[in-house]
Every structure is written in C-alpha cells, then in structure tokens.
Amino acid sequence: MKINNPEFVCSTHKREEYPFHNLPEVALAGRSNVGKSSLINKVINRRKLAFTSSKPGKTQSINFYKMDNYFYFVDLPGYGFAKVPDKVKEEWGVMIENYLFNRSHLEGVILVIDSRHKPTNDDLMMYDWLLEMNMPTLIVATKVDKLKRSQRRQQEKLIKERLHLTPFVPFTFFSAKTGEGKKEVFKFINQFID
C-alpha cells in the first residue's frame, strides 16, 4: 500500500463531530509524548501531517487523518503524565473511552509504548480494555533508536511480561528516526483493508 495524499480531516472532542465515512479506522493509543504523532508521520513519509511536540499533552482531542481511500488513522489524546489539570485528564479519559467503546469503524488499535520504560499502570489498563473488547491490537515500542543493542531484548521481555502478552499478540520496535518497524505497522493495518 502506498499512501499518496494523506490528509488531516478534523480534530474533535465530541462523538457527533466524528467524520462520516465507510473506511476502517486504526487508532493510536498511548501515554503523553510516547511518539504517536511521530509514528503517523514516519509511516506515511510526511514530516508534519500529525503535529508533534517535545512537550507532553499536545494532542488534546481526537484527531482523524484520512489515508487516501484506504483507512483513517485516529490519534487519541495521550494519557498519563501530561501536566494538565485533573479535570482535563478526566475529560480525556471519557473521550478516549467513548471512542474505543462506541466507534463502529474502529477495526484495530496500535498501543504505543516508549521502549525505554516499563509500561505504566495506565498502559496496562488500556491493554486490558482492548483485550476486554476483543480488539485487534499491535504493541509498538517506540524510540528504539535510543536503546543500546544490548538493551533491546531486556526491554522487550519487560514490556511483554508487564502487559502479560501472549505469543499471538503482535509486537514490534519502532523508530521514527530510522523507520524500523514501519513494515510491521503496515502489515497490521493491511488486515483491515479490502
């Protein structure tokens, strides 16, 4: 699949403002500043389609990106350590939950985790939600270019143990810098495209 004309469609907090279409959606979930927007940009070879920032909490709404007539990427607000008021964090939680549990176009979720750190309780809760929903999920451990080669196996083991991953759950390292893992992301997405 080659994506020629990806486009930002909308940013919304409300279900009634979600775009109307008949394409599959693949959502990206993960903590604040884990690299969800960078993953989108690298996968489609665009530098600035999805807004990135070094400051956690920049994605504060649900962002829809149309990938030609293949599918939509849906960038969910980051959860976790964003320095925002508790009320805002609570609103984000409700927004994410409403999308995940009610969106009929949602076909799969890419759960994005920073490869340098142990998955948090929030990551575990998100993964448990996805399991409960029987949602096809790809675990992507980002920023792998910042790990030493000797740390990779150890971090993969830590992530898989913490999330209680079975051998049937796809996992890949990813680097927005080198493009490692891009093929695995496309392989996951391809299963939802006619």
Buried (B, 14 or more C-beta within 10 A) or exposed (E): EEBEEBEBBEBBBEEEEBBEBEBBBBBBBBBBBBBBBBBBBBBBEEEEBBBBEEEBBBBBBBBBBBBBEBBBBBBBBBBBBBEBEEEEBEBBBEBBEBBBEEBEBBBBBBBBBBBEBEBBEBBEEBBEBBBEEEBBBBBBBBBBBEBEEEBBEEBBEBBBEBBEBEEEBBBBBBBBEEEBBBEBBEEBBEEBBE
